[in-house]
Amino acid sequence: MIQANPHYEELERSYLFSEIARRVAKWQAENPTLPLLRLGIGDVTEPLAPPIAAALVAAAKEMGTPEGFHGYGPEQGYPWLREAIARNDFQARGLNIQADEVFVSDGAKSDTANILDILGRDLTIAVQDPVYPVYVDTNVMLGRAAAIRRLTASEANGFLPGPDSPGADSDVIYLCYPNNPTGVAADRELLSAWVEHALARGSLLLFDAAYAAFIRDDRPVSIYEIPGAERCAIELRSFSKTAGFTGLRCGYTVVPHTLEAQGAGGPVKLRDLWLRRQTTKFNGVAYPVQRAAEAVYSEAGQKAVRRQVAGYLANADVLRRSLEAAGYQVAGGQHAPYLWVRVQGSSWDAFDDFLERLNLVITPGSGFGAAGEGFIRISAFGSAETVARAARRLETGRVEG
């Protein structure tokens, strides 16, 4: 009989957001007329900005003409998009990232999993706890459950564990800033400490910067703003939260030429291994989607996406004020669309309470790891009207009449 991958049996029985969807569907079936507001899953709600949607439509029409049709594109992305990314997201900030170090993909979620293909199997893995579940689950699927070490993010360290944390002496270290789920953002001092630590130990930093566009002050938006990071870090980014691409699927990963690992015959460039992986296992992102991503960097596109990000951050401000007025302790929400809220009792009990009492969908913190118990995550992705209604419910402790 064919053998299944035994490591899938080591996973939690249900992916966090699947369990949330199951509970919400059950509640809605039992309460079909009650006004439900969703502040749980981190999905954007604003439509694509007009210049981005126009580029998508124009490219789709192009595909319907003999002269404009595109078949297989470059697996690593079209040169014009890679150049736009390198120029606008890095070179404009004085960072020496080149277009051939940028790899366009269908999103940061995929890349955080797929990047493991180019790394050795006998490695120790450090993740922050609470943690985005994909980091953990994809390593478990590869048989690394016993190799995962958790860096506790708590109120005591401001939800910002540093390289002096137990477990930090790992081979691969996942960092996500601004952070999902806690909503906190690292400053230059902390990121510098992590880079110094990785260089000294020979570790690899996997830096998830999916929420970089939400940083309001002069904190680093890229790990490559830290000297030496190009020798120890891979950066993963996404257009999903920056420009509303959750339904289009487009992101990118940066693997510098200067980043090396130990191969069978000596040092090898991880950038070359990633290129080989992508050209073998990935057929690229659709041409119209890449044209839409290119439009993000137009003057009109930049104005539009900055306006949308500002709107979500304004939502976070509203929610934060309402939560604090209601007596909750709140972290995050200043440089990220997430608020990390201390609750009484278990986080799943809080989930059920918010659903039943306030008709609000939130995310239980324990779904992000043991250190998330006693917290919930609230998402600011929503319309201003939805957030205002949710804020009133949080402040009054009841559903509007």
C-alpha positions as CSV (number, residue, x, y, z in Angstrom):
1,M,0.0,0.0,0.0
2,I,1.2,3.5,-0.8
3,Q,2.6,5.3,2.3
4,A,1.4,8.8,3.3
5,N,3.7,11.4,4.6
6,P,3.7,10.6,8.4
7,H,4.6,14.1,9.4
8,Y,1.1,15.4,8.4
9,E,-0.2,13.4,11.3
10,E,1.9,15.6,13.6
11,L,0.0,18.8,12.6
12,E,-2.7,20.3,14.6
13,R,-6.0,18.7,13.6
14,S,-7.3,21.9,12.0
15,Y,-5.6,25.0,10.5
16,L,-6.5,27.9,12.7
17,F,-8.6,29.8,10.2
18,S,-10.4,26.7,9.1
19,E,-11.6,26.2,12.7
20,I,-12.7,29.8,12.9
21,A,-14.7,29.4,9.7
22,R,-16.3,26.3,11.0
23,R,-17.4,27.9,14.2
24,V,-18.7,31.0,12.5
25,A,-20.6,29.0,9.9
26,K,-22.3,27.0,12.7
27,W,-23.2,30.3,14.6
28,Q,-24.6,31.9,11.4
29,A,-26.7,28.8,10.7
30,E,-28.2,29.2,14.2
31,N,-28.5,33.0,14.1
32,P,-29.2,33.9,10.5
33,T,-30.6,37.3,11.2
34,L,-28.0,38.7,13.7
35,P,-25.6,41.4,12.4
36,L,-22.2,39.7,12.2
37,L,-19.0,41.9,11.9
38,R,-15.7,40.2,10.9
39,L,-12.5,41.4,12.5
40,G,-10.8,38.0,12.4
41,I,-8.9,36.9,9.3
42,G,-6.4,39.4,7.9
43,D,-8.0,39.8,4.5
44,V,-8.2,43.2,2.9
45,T,-11.6,44.6,2.2
46,E,-11.0,47.7,0.0
47,P,-11.2,47.1,-3.8
48,L,-8.1,47.4,-6.1
49,A,-7.1,51.0,-6.6
50,P,-8.3,52.3,-10.0
51,P,-4.9,52.5,-11.7
52,I,-4.1,49.0,-10.6
53,A,-7.4,47.6,-11.8
54,A,-7.0,49.5,-15.1
55,A,-3.6,47.9,-15.6
56,L,-5.1,44.4,-14.9
57,V,-7.9,44.9,-17.4
58,A,-5.6,46.3,-20.1
59,A,-3.2,43.4,-19.7
60,A,-6.1,40.9,-19.9
61,K,-7.3,42.6,-23.1
62,E,-3.8,42.4,-24.5
63,M,-3.9,38.6,-23.9
64,G,-6.9,38.5,-26.3
65,T,-4.9,39.8,-29.3
66,P,-2.3,38.0,-31.5
67,E,0.3,40.7,-30.9
68,G,-0.3,41.0,-27.2
69,F,-0.7,37.3,-26.2
70,H,1.8,36.0,-23.6
71,G,2.4,32.3,-22.9
72,Y,4.8,31.0,-20.4
73,G,6.7,33.9,-18.8
74,P,10.0,33.9,-16.9
75,E,9.5,31.8,-13.8
76,Q,11.3,34.4,-11.7
77,G,9.1,37.2,-13.0
78,Y,9.2,39.6,-15.9
79,P,12.2,41.9,-16.0
80,W,10.2,45.1,-16.0
81,L,8.5,44.1,-12.7
82,R,11.7,42.9,-11.0
83,E,13.4,46.1,-12.0
84,A,10.4,48.2,-10.7
85,I,10.6,46.4,-7.4
86,A,14.4,46.7,-7.0
87,R,14.3,50.4,-7.9
88,N,11.3,51.5,-5.8
89,D,11.4,49.2,-2.8
90,F,15.2,49.1,-2.3
91,Q,17.4,51.3,-4.4
92,A,15.2,54.4,-3.7
93,R,16.2,53.8,0.0
94,G,19.9,53.5,-0.8
95,L,19.9,49.7,-0.7
96,N,22.0,47.7,-3.2
97,I,19.4,45.2,-4.2
98,Q,19.5,44.3,-7.9
99,A,16.6,43.1,-10.1
100,D,18.1,39.6,-10.6
101,E,18.0,39.1,-6.8
102,V,14.2,39.6,-6.8
103,F,11.9,36.6,-7.5
104,V,8.2,37.3,-8.2
105,S,5.8,34.7,-6.8
106,D,2.2,34.1,-6.0
107,G,2.6,35.4,-2.4
108,A,4.7,35.5,0.7
109,K,2.8,32.6,2.3
110,S,3.9,30.2,-0.5
111,D,7.5,31.5,-0.4
112,T,7.8,31.0,3.4
113,A,7.1,27.4,2.8
114,N,8.9,26.8,-0.5
115,I,12.1,28.4,0.6
116,L,12.7,25.4,2.8
117,D,13.3,23.3,-0.4
118,I,16.8,24.9,-0.7
119,L,17.8,24.3,2.9
120,G,19.3,21.3,4.6
121,R,17.0,18.9,6.5
122,D,19.1,18.7,9.7
123,L,18.6,22.3,10.9
124,T,17.2,23.8,14.0
125,I,14.4,26.3,13.4
126,A,13.5,29.3,15.6
127,V,10.1,31.0,15.5
128,Q,8.5,33.6,17.6
129,D,5.7,32.4,19.8
130,P,3.0,33.6,19.1
131,V,3.7,32.9,15.5
132,Y,2.1,32.9,12.0
133,P,1.1,29.2,11.8
134,V,2.6,28.6,8.3
135,Y,6.1,28.9,9.7
136,V,5.6,26.0,12.1
137,D,3.3,23.8,10.0
138,T,5.5,23.8,6.9
139,N,8.5,22.7,9.0
140,V,6.4,20.0,10.7
141,M,5.4,18.7,7.2
142,L,9.1,18.2,6.5
143,G,9.7,16.2,9.7
144,R,11.3,19.0,11.7
145,A,8.7,19.1,14.6
146,A,11.4,18.3,17.1
147,A,13.8,20.9,15.7
148,I,11.5,23.9,16.2
149,R,12.4,26.2,19.0
150,R,10.1,29.0,20.2
151,L,11.2,32.5,21.1
152,T,8.6,33.7,23.6
153,A,7.1,37.1,22.8
154,S,5.4,38.4,26.0
155,E,4.4,41.6,27.8
156,A,7.7,41.3,29.6
157,N,9.8,41.9,26.5
158,G,7.3,44.0,24.7
159,F,6.5,41.1,22.4
160,L,9.9,41.6,20.8
161,P,12.2,38.7,21.7
162,G,15.9,39.3,20.9
163,P,18.9,37.2,20.2
164,D,19.5,36.6,23.9
165,S,16.2,34.6,24.0
166,P,16.3,30.8,24.7
167,G,16.3,29.1,21.4
168,A,17.9,31.9,19.4
169,D,21.0,29.8,18.8
170,S,19.2,28.1,15.9
171,D,20.2,27.6,12.3
172,V,17.2,29.3,10.7
173,I,15.4,32.1,12.4
174,Y,12.0,33.5,11.3
175,L,11.4,37.2,11.9
176,C,8.2,39.0,11.0
177,Y,8.0,42.7,11.4
178,P,5.6,44.4,11.6
179,N,4.5,41.3,13.3
180,N,1.6,39.0,12.7
181,P,-0.2,38.4,15.1
182,T,1.0,40.9,17.8
183,G,1.1,44.0,15.5
184,V,4.4,45.3,17.0
185,A,7.3,46.6,14.9
186,A,11.0,46.1,15.5
187,D,13.3,49.1,15.7
188,R,16.8,49.4,14.2
189,E,18.5,48.4,17.4
190,L,16.7,45.1,17.7
191,L,17.1,44.2,14.0
192,S,20.8,45.1,14.2
193,A,21.2,42.8,17.1
194,W,19.6,40.0,15.1
195,V,21.8,40.5,12.1
196,E,24.9,40.7,14.3
197,H,23.8,37.4,15.9
198,A,23.1,35.7,12.6
199,L,26.5,36.7,11.2
200,A,28.4,35.6,14.3
201,R,26.6,32.2,14.4
202,G,26.2,31.5,10.7
203,S,22.4,31.5,11.0
204,L,19.9,32.4,8.3
205,L,17.2,35.0,8.9
206,L,14.0,34.6,7.1
207,F,12.5,38.1,7.3
208,D,8.8,38.3,6.5
209,A,8.1,42.0,5.7
210,A,4.6,41.5,4.3
211,Y,3.4,44.5,6.4
212,A,6.3,46.9,5.7
213,A,4.0,49.5,4.2
214,F,2.3,50.0,7.5
215,I,5.3,51.4,9.3
216,R,4.6,55.1,10.2
217,D,8.0,56.3,11.5
218,D,11.7,55.8,10.6
219,R,11.9,52.1,11.6
220,P,13.5,49.9,9.0
221,V,11.1,48.6,6.4
222,S,13.6,46.2,5.0
223,I,16.2,43.9,6.8
224,Y,18.7,45.1,4.2
225,E,18.7,48.5,5.9
226,I,20.9,46.8,8.5
227,P,24.5,46.5,7.4
228,G,25.6,42.9,6.8
229,A,22.0,41.6,6.3
230,E,22.7,40.8,2.7
231,R,25.0,38.1,4.0
232,C,22.6,36.4,6.4
233,A,19.0,37.2,5.4
234,I,16.3,36.4,2.9
235,E,13.4,38.9,2.7
236,L,9.8,38.0,1.8
237,R,7.3,40.5,0.7
238,S,3.7,40.6,-0.6
239,F,1.4,42.9,-2.5
240,S,-1.5,41.4,-0.6
241,K,-1.8,43.8,2.3
242,T,0.1,46.7,0.6
243,A,-2.1,46.9,-2.5
244,G,-5.0,44.6,-1.9
245,F,-3.7,41.6,-3.9
246,T,-5.1,38.8,-1.6
247,G,-7.4,37.8,-4.5
248,L,-4.8,38.3,-7.2
249,R,-1.8,36.6,-5.5
250,C,1.5,38.3,-6.1
251,G,4.5,38.8,-3.9
252,Y,8.3,38.5,-4.1
253,T,11.3,37.1,-2.3
254,V,14.8,38.7,-2.3
255,V,17.8,36.4,-2.2
256,P,21.1,38.4,-2.5
257,H,24.1,37.1,-4.4
258,T,26.2,37.6,-1.3
259,L,24.2,35.0,0.7
260,E,25.9,31.7,0.9
261,A,25.4,28.3,2.6
262,Q,27.5,25.2,3.0
263,G,27.1,22.8,0.1
264,A,28.5,19.3,-0.4
265,G,31.6,20.7,-2.1
266,G,31.9,24.1,-0.4
267,P,30.0,27.3,-0.2
268,V,27.0,27.7,-2.6
269,K,24.9,30.8,-3.4
270,L,21.4,30.4,-2.1
271,R,20.2,32.8,-4.8
272,D,21.3,30.2,-7.4
273,L,19.6,27.4,-5.6
274,W,16.4,29.4,-5.4
275,L,16.5,30.2,-9.1
276,R,16.9,26.5,-9.8
277,R,14.1,25.6,-7.5
278,Q,11.7,28.2,-9.0
279,T,12.5,27.3,-12.7
280,T,11.9,23.6,-11.8
281,K,8.8,23.8,-9.6
282,F,7.1,27.1,-10.5
283,N,5.7,28.4,-13.7
284,G,5.5,32.1,-12.8
285,V,2.7,34.6,-12.0
286,A,0.1,35.5,-14.6
287,Y,1.1,38.3,-17.0
288,P,-2.0,40.5,-16.2
289,V,-1.3,40.1,-12.4
290,Q,2.3,41.2,-12.9
291,R,1.2,44.2,-14.9
292,A,-1.2,45.1,-12.1
293,A,1.8,44.8,-9.6
294,E,3.9,47.0,-11.9
295,A,1.1,49.7,-11.7
296,V,1.5,49.8,-7.9
297,Y,4.7,51.7,-8.5
298,S,3.2,54.3,-10.8
299,E,2.6,57.7,-9.2
300,A,-1.1,57.2,-9.2
301,G,-0.7,53.7,-7.8
302,Q,1.6,54.8,-5.0
303,K,-0.9,57.5,-4.0
304,A,-3.8,55.1,-4.0
305,V,-2.1,52.3,-2.0
306,R,-0.8,54.8,0.6
307,R,-4.4,56.1,1.0
308,Q,-5.7,52.5,1.5
309,V,-3.0,51.7,4.0
310,A,-3.7,54.9,5.9
311,G,-7.3,54.0,6.0
312,Y,-6.6,50.6,7.6
313,L,-4.3,52.3,10.1
314,A,-7.0,54.8,11.0
315,N,-9.3,51.8,11.6
316,A,-6.7,50.4,14.0
317,D,-6.6,53.7,15.9
318,V,-10.3,53.7,16.3
319,L,-10.3,50.1,17.5
320,R,-7.4,50.7,19.9
321,R,-9.2,53.7,21.5
322,S,-12.4,51.7,21.9
323,L,-10.6,48.7,23.4
324,E,-8.7,50.8,25.9
325,A,-11.9,52.7,26.8
326,A,-13.5,49.3,27.5
327,G,-10.6,48.4,29.9
328,Y,-8.5,46.1,27.7
329,Q,-4.7,46.0,27.5
330,V,-3.7,46.5,23.9
331,A,-0.5,46.1,21.9
332,G,0.1,46.7,18.2
333,G,-2.1,48.6,15.9
334,Q,0.3,51.5,15.4
335,H,2.6,50.1,12.6
336,A,0.4,47.2,11.6
337,P,-3.3,46.4,11.0
338,Y,-3.5,44.0,14.0
339,L,-4.2,44.6,17.6
340,W,-3.1,42.1,20.3
341,V,-5.5,42.2,23.2
342,R,-5.3,40.7,26.7
343,V,-8.5,38.9,27.7
344,Q,-9.7,37.0,30.8
345,G,-9.7,33.2,30.5
346,S,-8.9,31.2,27.5
347,S,-8.6,32.8,24.0
348,W,-11.1,30.4,22.5
349,D,-13.6,31.2,25.3
350,A,-13.0,34.9,24.4
351,F,-13.7,34.0,20.7
352,D,-17.0,32.4,21.7
353,D,-17.9,35.3,24.0
354,F,-17.2,38.0,21.3
355,L,-19.2,36.0,18.8
356,E,-22.2,35.4,21.1
357,R,-22.3,38.7,23.0
358,L,-21.0,41.2,20.4
359,N,-21.5,39.3,17.2
360,L,-17.9,40.0,16.4
361,V,-15.4,37.6,14.8
362,I,-11.9,37.9,16.2
363,T,-9.0,35.4,16.2
364,P,-8.0,33.5,19.4
365,G,-4.4,34.0,20.3
366,S,-3.8,30.4,21.2
367,G,-4.1,29.5,17.5
368,F,-0.7,31.3,17.1
369,G,1.0,29.2,19.8
370,A,1.1,28.6,23.5
371,A,2.3,32.1,24.3
372,G,-0.8,33.4,22.6
373,E,-3.1,32.0,25.2
374,G,-4.9,34.7,27.1
375,F,-4.9,37.0,24.1
376,I,-7.0,37.7,20.9
377,R,-6.0,39.3,17.6
378,I,-8.3,41.9,16.2
379,S,-7.9,42.9,12.5
380,A,-8.3,46.5,11.3
381,F,-9.0,45.3,7.7
382,G,-12.6,46.5,7.1
383,S,-14.6,49.4,6.0
384,A,-14.6,52.5,8.2
385,E,-18.3,51.9,8.8
386,T,-17.8,48.3,9.9
387,V,-15.0,49.4,12.2
388,A,-17.1,52.2,13.7
389,R,-19.9,49.7,14.4
390,A,-17.5,47.3,16.0
391,A,-16.0,50.1,18.1
392,R,-19.4,51.0,19.5
393,R,-20.0,47.4,20.4
394,L,-16.6,47.1,22.2
395,E,-17.2,50.3,24.1
396,T,-20.9,49.6,25.1
397,G,-20.5,45.8,25.5
398,R,-23.6,45.1,23.4
399,V,-24.9,44.9,19.9
400,E,-26.5,48.1,18.6
401,G,-30.3,48.0,18.8
